[in-house]
Amino acid sequence: MKFIILSVVFIVLVILTAHIFVPEPYNWMHNTISELASQGYRNKWIMQVGFIGFGILLSIGVFQNIRVEENYRFRQILLVIYAVGILLAGIFCTRPFVDGIPYSEVEARLHSIFASIAGFALSAAMLLYFLTDHSRRRILHAISLVLVLGLSISFGLASSYAGIVQRILYLVGFIWLVFIYNSPISLPEEI
């Protein structure tokens, strides 16, 4: 559980640090967190370290929990897929946020694919937690899932405010991760 909290604290601190070093054309309201690690950007390594570190720390935390929660391994496997997707999205960088800078379209596409896989895996994990958690916490899983899906849809629609939408999306995911790994596991009663 400590690695889960550490992973969230780590990436939040890295995101805040990356904002300190980003050049003026970047606007947190309009630009995405991924663009803090965009191709052609001198300080992209800061956010790359954040994505990769988050993926590693979260994977360790989830693997620790898999040993504890044997009957519900599939939902943890989805969280590992989420973590690895974020890690790989950190290795492969998105296109530059400034026009006119040469970049690899293949790398940008790979970034997008891995980020999408991560988002899908997180949503699927939230759904499985909703379906398998037999406590009042199900409402948190349902609210988190609806928010993540709604924000994901609005991410494409509100492109001028993509930065804000994505930050709220990350916040919902981070709060959910910290909550599920810092509250007692509720197993169904056997008949």
C-alpha positions, 0 to 999 in steps of 0.5 A: 500500500505504501508504494501506491501512495508513493507512486501518486505522491511521486507523479504529482510532485513531478508534474508540479516540478515539470511545470516550473521548467516548461517554456511560455507557449505551454499553458496548463489549461490548454496543454496536456500533462503528456506534452510536458514530455513532448518530443523536441522539448529540452526538459521532457525528461522530467515528465518522462521520469515521472511517468516511468517512475509512477508506472514502476512504483504503482506496479510494485504496489499492485503486485504486493496486493495481488499476493494478499487478495488472491480471489480478485487478481484480475482487477489488480492485473488491470491496474498493472496494465494501467501502470505499464501503459503509463510507463510506456507512454513515458518512454514514447513521447507525444508530438511537440506542443509547439508547431514547426518542430520535427518529430516522429509520428510513430513515437507520437502514435505509440504514446497515444496507444499506450495512454489509451490502453492505460485509460481503458485498463483503469476504467475496466479496473474501476468497473471490476471493483464496482462489480466485486466490492460488496460494501458501501464503497461500491458507490465510490467505484461507480462515481469514479468510473462515471467521472473517468468516462465522462471526463474522457469523452469531454477530453476530446470535445473540450480541446481548448481546455484539454489541460484542465480536463486531463488534470481532473481526470488524473485527480479522480484516478489518483484519489480512487487509487489511494482510496482502494488501497488504503481501506479494508478489502471487502470480500463476499461472505461465503454461503 
